[in-house]
Amino acid sequence: MVTGKKSSNNLGKVLPFSLSQVGGGKIIAVTSGKGGVGKTNISANMALTWAMEGHKVLAVDCDLGLANMDLILGVIPNYTLKDVLFSDMPVEDAISQTPMGVDLLPAAAGEEDLANLGSEKHTNFAQILKTLRQHYDYIVLDTGAGVHSNVTQIASIADFVLLVTTVEPTALSSAYAMIKILGTQKEKNPIGVVLNMVSSGREGLSAWQALTSLTRRFLNSEPEYFGHIYQDSSVPKAVQKTYPLVKIYPRSPSARCLQATAAKIRIALGKQKLRGGMVTARGAEGHGREVIRWS
């Protein structure tokens, strides 16, 4: 049974917990090429959306040195992933069952050991996740940002990678770099893109088209578009209150976009449309000099 402290906003209650068998679930990694694009917020709210639909969901904080998903889900855990990987704690003892309906395997902020996992620990972590998939419908991995080996190795464990970016040139360039690096991994898992903090659907679609025009030309691939998420006043309000957007403002434009993206991913995974890696762009030669202009 997991125990934990209760947070001051009355969200930190940790409920009695035990693992039950539900079958082989899907592992989804939510990642980004750079920080500040809203990746963790999307991870937490997507996990909550699936849980609210009646699915059994585990959120795993894989931002191993800068963990903060516990803040969004309102839990102050007693144990973290560090206890599992470095102290041989059974993983079920480190999982918190939150009152929101999502289980959480937290990481620990400011821990150098977690921020720089070696290959053996990565292998152990991958095995733990493969075991946990037997107990959940969906496992959402909130990776760190950037192209650090921790991030790319964790993303390679997933059945599907959701790449979060914004329309800013630096974010799109970093997203391109992440797609390129993930494409060199031994396990080339399917990649989807979501455009966050957009002012309109057209702005998001245009940014995705600019990104995929380069991936088709230079990488011979075209990550699928999983929609956009509006930047509206409810987003900073929810962040300020440390309360998940889909819980506190479920009818806001941004929450509706998050719910739509979660539904698209769930349907695609259920139909196994994403099996076998990134979509290959027919006719693309996949070579040439990479001259990137976001204009």
C-alpha positions as CSV (number, residue, x, y, z in Angstrom):
1,M,0.0,0.0,0.0
2,V,1.3,3.5,-0.9
3,T,1.2,6.2,1.7
4,G,1.9,9.9,1.2
5,K,1.6,13.4,2.5
6,K,-1.5,15.5,1.9
7,S,-0.9,18.7,0.0
8,S,-2.2,22.1,1.3
9,N,-4.7,22.4,-1.6
10,N,-6.4,19.2,-0.4
11,L,-5.4,17.3,-3.6
12,G,-2.6,15.2,-2.2
13,K,-4.6,12.4,-0.7
14,V,-2.9,9.1,-1.6
15,L,-5.4,6.2,-1.7
16,P,-4.9,2.5,-1.0
17,F,-3.2,1.0,-4.0
18,S,-2.6,-2.4,-5.5
19,L,-1.9,-3.6,-9.0
20,S,-4.5,-5.6,-10.9
21,Q,-4.2,-7.3,-14.3
22,V,-6.0,-5.5,-17.1
23,G,-4.0,-6.7,-20.2
24,G,-1.4,-5.2,-22.4
25,G,-1.6,-1.4,-22.4
26,K,-0.1,1.2,-24.7
27,I,2.9,3.3,-23.7
28,I,2.8,6.9,-25.0
29,A,5.8,9.2,-24.6
30,V,5.2,12.9,-24.6
31,T,8.3,14.8,-25.5
32,S,9.6,18.0,-27.0
33,G,12.7,19.4,-28.6
34,K,13.0,22.3,-26.2
35,G,11.5,23.4,-22.9
36,G,8.7,25.8,-22.3
37,V,6.3,24.4,-24.9
38,G,3.8,23.0,-22.4
39,K,4.8,19.3,-22.6
40,T,4.1,18.4,-18.9
41,N,0.8,20.2,-18.9
42,I,-0.3,18.2,-22.0
43,S,1.0,14.9,-20.5
44,A,-1.0,15.3,-17.3
45,N,-4.2,16.5,-18.9
46,M,-4.1,13.8,-21.5
47,A,-3.7,11.2,-18.9
48,L,-6.6,12.7,-16.9
49,T,-8.8,12.8,-20.0
50,W,-8.4,9.0,-20.6
51,A,-9.0,8.3,-16.9
52,M,-12.2,10.4,-16.9
53,E,-13.3,8.2,-19.8
54,G,-13.0,5.1,-17.6
55,H,-9.5,3.9,-18.7
56,K,-6.9,2.8,-16.2
57,V,-4.0,5.2,-16.6
58,L,-0.5,5.6,-15.2
59,A,1.4,8.8,-15.6
60,V,5.2,8.4,-15.3
61,D,7.3,11.5,-14.6
62,C,10.4,10.9,-16.8
63,D,11.7,14.4,-16.6
64,L,14.2,12.7,-14.3
65,G,16.1,15.7,-13.0
66,L,13.4,18.3,-13.0
67,A,10.3,16.5,-12.0
68,N,7.0,18.4,-11.4
69,M,4.1,16.2,-12.5
70,D,3.3,15.6,-8.9
71,L,2.5,19.3,-8.5
72,I,0.0,19.2,-11.3
73,L,-1.7,16.1,-10.0
74,G,-1.7,17.4,-6.4
75,V,0.4,14.7,-4.8
76,I,3.4,14.9,-2.5
77,P,4.8,11.4,-2.7
78,N,6.9,9.6,-0.1
79,Y,8.8,7.6,-2.7
80,T,9.9,8.1,-6.3
81,L,11.4,6.4,-9.3
82,K,14.9,6.9,-7.7
83,D,13.9,4.5,-4.9
84,V,12.9,1.9,-7.5
85,L,16.0,2.2,-9.7
86,F,18.6,2.8,-7.0
87,S,17.2,1.1,-3.9
88,D,15.5,-1.9,-5.4
89,M,12.1,-0.8,-4.1
90,P,9.1,-2.7,-5.7
91,V,7.6,-0.3,-8.2
92,E,4.1,-0.7,-6.8
93,D,5.4,0.8,-3.5
94,A,6.4,4.0,-5.4
95,I,3.1,4.5,-7.3
96,S,0.6,7.0,-5.9
97,Q,-3.1,6.6,-6.7
98,T,-4.4,10.1,-6.8
99,P,-8.0,11.2,-6.1
100,M,-8.2,12.3,-9.7
101,G,-8.2,8.8,-11.0
102,V,-4.7,8.7,-12.4
103,D,-1.9,6.7,-10.9
104,L,1.5,8.4,-10.7
105,L,5.0,7.1,-10.7
106,P,6.9,10.3,-9.7
107,A,10.5,11.2,-10.3
108,A,12.6,13.4,-8.0
109,A,13.7,17.0,-8.8
110,G,17.3,17.9,-8.4
111,E,18.7,14.3,-8.3
112,E,21.8,14.0,-10.4
113,D,21.6,10.2,-10.4
114,L,18.3,10.3,-12.1
115,A,19.3,13.1,-14.5
116,N,22.2,11.0,-15.8
117,L,21.0,7.4,-16.0
118,G,23.4,4.8,-17.3
119,S,22.6,2.2,-19.8
120,E,22.0,-0.5,-17.2
121,K,19.4,1.7,-15.3
122,H,17.7,2.5,-18.6
123,T,17.4,-1.2,-19.4
124,N,15.9,-1.7,-15.9
125,F,13.5,1.1,-16.4
126,A,12.4,-0.2,-19.8
127,Q,11.7,-3.6,-18.2
128,I,9.7,-2.0,-15.4
129,L,7.5,-0.2,-17.9
130,K,7.0,-3.4,-19.9
131,T,5.8,-5.1,-16.7
132,L,3.5,-2.2,-15.8
133,R,1.8,-2.2,-19.2
134,Q,0.0,-5.4,-18.1
135,H,-1.8,-3.4,-15.4
136,Y,-2.9,-0.3,-17.3
137,D,-4.7,0.7,-20.5
138,Y,-2.4,3.6,-21.0
139,I,1.0,4.6,-19.6
140,V,1.9,8.3,-20.3
141,L,5.6,9.1,-20.1
142,D,6.3,12.8,-19.5
143,T,9.9,12.9,-20.8
144,G,12.4,15.7,-20.3
145,A,12.9,18.3,-23.0
146,G,15.7,18.4,-25.6
147,V,17.7,15.7,-27.3
148,H,19.6,14.4,-24.3
149,S,20.2,10.6,-24.3
150,N,17.8,10.2,-21.3
151,V,15.0,11.7,-23.4
152,T,15.6,9.8,-26.6
153,Q,16.1,6.4,-24.9
154,I,12.9,6.8,-22.9
155,A,11.0,7.8,-26.0
156,S,12.3,4.7,-27.7
157,I,10.5,2.5,-25.1
158,A,7.1,3.9,-26.1
159,D,4.6,2.5,-28.6
160,F,3.9,6.0,-29.8
161,V,5.7,9.4,-29.4
162,L,3.7,12.6,-29.2
163,L,6.0,15.5,-30.0
164,V,4.9,18.9,-28.6
165,T,6.0,22.1,-30.2
166,T,4.8,25.7,-30.7
167,V,4.8,27.8,-33.8
168,E,8.0,29.7,-32.7
169,P,11.0,29.1,-35.1
170,T,13.2,27.9,-32.3
171,A,10.6,25.3,-31.1
172,L,10.0,24.1,-34.7
173,S,13.8,23.8,-35.3
174,S,14.1,21.8,-32.1
175,A,11.2,19.6,-33.0
176,Y,12.8,18.8,-36.4
177,A,16.1,17.9,-34.6
178,M,14.1,15.6,-32.2
179,I,12.4,13.9,-35.2
180,K,15.8,13.4,-36.9
181,I,17.4,11.9,-33.8
182,L,14.4,9.6,-33.0
183,G,14.6,8.4,-36.6
184,T,18.1,7.1,-35.9
185,Q,17.0,4.9,-33.0
186,K,16.9,1.2,-33.4
187,E,13.2,1.2,-32.4
188,K,11.6,3.7,-34.8
189,N,8.3,4.2,-33.1
190,P,5.5,6.2,-34.7
191,I,5.6,10.0,-34.0
192,G,2.7,12.4,-33.9
193,V,2.9,16.2,-33.6
194,V,0.7,18.6,-31.7
195,L,1.0,22.3,-32.0
196,N,0.6,24.0,-28.6
197,M,-0.2,27.7,-27.7
198,V,-1.7,28.5,-31.1
199,S,-4.0,31.5,-31.8
200,S,-5.9,29.6,-34.5
201,G,-6.3,26.2,-36.1
202,R,-4.8,27.6,-39.3
203,E,-1.7,28.8,-37.5
204,G,-1.1,25.3,-36.1
205,L,-1.7,23.5,-39.4
206,S,0.6,25.9,-41.2
207,A,3.4,25.3,-38.7
208,W,2.9,21.5,-39.0
209,Q,3.0,21.8,-42.9
210,A,6.3,23.8,-42.7
211,L,7.8,21.2,-40.3
212,T,6.7,18.1,-42.4
213,S,7.8,19.7,-45.7
214,L,11.4,19.5,-44.2
215,T,11.0,16.0,-42.7
216,R,9.7,14.7,-46.0
217,R,12.5,16.2,-48.0
218,F,15.4,15.5,-45.7
219,L,14.3,12.6,-43.4
220,N,11.9,10.7,-45.7
221,S,9.2,10.8,-43.1
222,E,6.0,12.6,-42.2
223,P,4.9,12.5,-38.6
224,E,1.1,12.6,-38.3
225,Y,-0.7,15.7,-37.2
226,F,-2.7,15.3,-34.0
227,G,-4.1,18.8,-33.8
228,H,-3.5,22.1,-32.1
229,I,-4.2,23.5,-28.6
230,Y,-5.3,27.0,-28.1
231,Q,-3.6,29.5,-25.9
232,D,-6.4,31.0,-23.9
233,S,-6.8,32.6,-20.4
234,S,-7.8,29.3,-18.8
235,V,-4.3,27.8,-19.3
236,P,-2.3,30.3,-17.0
237,K,-5.2,30.3,-14.5
238,A,-5.0,26.5,-14.2
239,V,-1.2,26.6,-13.9
240,Q,-1.4,29.3,-11.2
241,K,-3.8,27.2,-9.2
242,T,-1.8,24.0,-9.8
243,Y,-4.9,22.3,-10.9
244,P,-5.3,20.3,-14.2
245,L,-7.0,22.2,-17.0
246,V,-9.4,19.5,-18.0
247,K,-10.7,19.3,-14.4
248,I,-11.0,23.0,-13.5
249,Y,-11.9,24.4,-17.0
250,P,-13.2,21.4,-19.0
251,R,-15.2,23.6,-21.4
252,S,-12.4,26.0,-22.2
253,P,-11.2,26.0,-25.8
254,S,-7.8,24.7,-24.8
255,A,-9.3,21.9,-22.7
256,R,-11.5,20.9,-25.6
257,C,-8.4,20.8,-27.9
258,L,-6.6,18.6,-25.4
259,Q,-9.6,16.2,-25.2
260,A,-9.7,16.1,-29.0
261,T,-6.0,15.3,-29.3
262,A,-6.3,12.5,-26.6
263,A,-9.3,11.0,-28.5
264,K,-7.3,11.0,-31.8
265,I,-4.4,9.2,-30.2
266,R,-6.7,6.7,-28.4
267,I,-8.5,5.9,-31.7
268,A,-5.4,5.6,-33.7
269,L,-3.7,3.3,-31.2
270,G,-6.9,1.2,-30.9
271,K,-7.0,0.7,-34.7
272,Q,-3.2,0.0,-34.7
273,K,-2.8,2.6,-37.4
274,L,0.5,3.7,-35.9
275,R,2.3,0.4,-35.8
276,G,5.5,0.1,-37.7
277,G,7.2,3.5,-37.3
278,M,6.8,6.9,-38.8
279,V,4.8,7.4,-42.0
280,T,7.1,7.3,-45.0
281,A,6.7,10.0,-47.5
282,R,6.4,8.4,-51.0
283,G,8.7,9.8,-53.6
284,A,10.8,11.7,-51.1
285,E,14.5,11.3,-51.8
286,G,15.6,11.9,-48.2
287,H,18.7,13.7,-49.0
288,G,20.0,17.2,-49.7
289,R,21.3,20.1,-47.6
290,E,19.2,21.0,-44.7
291,V,18.5,24.7,-45.1
292,I,15.8,25.5,-42.5
293,R,13.8,28.7,-42.6
294,W,10.6,29.1,-40.6
295,S,8.9,31.9,-42.5
